[in-house]
Amino acid sequence: MGFLRRFLLIVTIGLSTVAPAAQAQPAPIEIRVVIVTAFEIGADTGDRAGEFQAWAETMPQVVPFPAGFRDLRHDPKRGVLLLHTGIGTNRAAASVMALGMDPRFDLSHAYWLVAAIAGVDPAAGSIGSAAWIGDIVDTDYGYAVDPREAPKGWTSGMFARDRTAPYQGPRPDPQYNLFPLNKPLRDWAYGLTKDVAIADSDTLRAIRAPFAKFPAAIRPPRVLKGAEASGQTFWHGTLLNAHVERWVRYWTDGGEPFVMTGMEDTGVAGALDQLARAGRADRARLMVLRTGSNYSVQPPGTGAAESLTAEAKGLSALQASLDAAFQIGTPVVDALATGWDRYRTQPPSTATEAPAQ
């Protein structure tokens, strides 16, 4: 056998063994909606619930996720995936990035819904309420000095980079502090759910009662719109709340008011920005739904530290806020999944969709 014939035979044998293996790689699974949760207490199902559990009980498939903090859940019939990020900005960013780069999934057209609990500003809403977020404002990035060492007249020790005092204008480049969301998409989700009745209870009424000087805080739970303050620290108290209210106004140029405070969403949004550059996600399809599990300030007559450390010892709105996240998030997930023929290429908005009646 000549050299050329032997060479062609070797190449043919090699191709015959490599080609089937390449063909055996399954096509990525197209995902329509990713539900993002951060806080869970124990197992996926069957015990005391966190954010993950109600959604997990609707999804039959467990998908191993070694790069994450908990296995994924998948509903193949609806194309919905459930992600648990763990608590905090850094874990949220790492988890979303790990999922976005996972070759098993096609997330290029997926909608991302953060459905998680939060602290609610009593000036804007009440515990058990649900808020669709239009802007996420980072509370970590900037300059800081201890307020006890701040110049006289300062109301906060936190101020923007490249500025010399809190809330100093003109506002600097907002790229590290402001994460605007797709407001037409947010408004569509709000319109779809704004009339959904969220259950009230004696427990919620008892928690609301001390906040009588805040008209919004003593209303029964409802669906809201507003801005979110997002940072790694679980902060609490009247003085910090006043700073955050002003900090949000500063970065949003006086836009929608601060309503909820969370811990993960700048990480989620930042990771999606990176994935969008790689063509693996669409950041304009991120929605954030936060539900009030506690007030961001202490009740009158109580110290801030005392209120924060007693959070898990007294009456609790935890279950009510978990229920609200699932109740208000579900119609939006269902609408996107079942309307995929329409929404795969073009996100819904109030301009293209009639509000729910």
Secondary structure, DSSP 8 states (H G I E B T S, - for coil): --HHHHHHHHHHHHHHHHHHHHHTS---EE-SEEEEE----SSSSSSS--HHHHHHTT--EEE--TTSSS-EEEETTTTEEEEE--SSHHHHHHHHHHHHT-TTEE-TT-EEEEEEEEEE-TTT--TT-EEEEEEEEESSSSEE--GGGS-TT-S-SEE-TT-SSTT-SS---GGGTEEE--HHHHHHHHHHHTT------HHHHHHHGGGTT-GGGGS---EEEEEEEE-SS---SHHHHHHHHHHHHHHTTS-S-EEEEESSHHHHHHHHHHHHHTTS--GGGEEEEEEEEEESS--TTS-HHHHHHTTTTS---HHHHHHHHHHHHHHHHHHHHHTHHHHTTS---TTTS----
